[in-house]
Amino acid sequence: MPVTKYRSVQEMPRPERVADAELLARIRAVMARARLFAPPLTAPRGVTKFRSIEEADAAREAQTIERMRRSRRAER
């Protein structure tokens, strides 16, 4: 794809207008793919208190690993 330089914004061509129904379908497709790659978090709501930074880091890492496992299961 070639790069085109413009001296001002007025010289740039107007973007192609997409029909509202098509735009909505594109947005839904992007959001569905995003949910496959990064499912919503399942962290408990509210504030969780930890005794130390190490304990908080371990809990965050466990949540990350579980999220990655769920994402892999969803791909199959």
Buried (B, 14 or more C-beta within 10 A) or exposed (E): EEEEEEEEEEEEEEEEEEEEEEEEEEEEEEEEEEEEEEBEEEEEEEEEEEEEEEEEEEEEEEBEEEBEEEBEEEEE
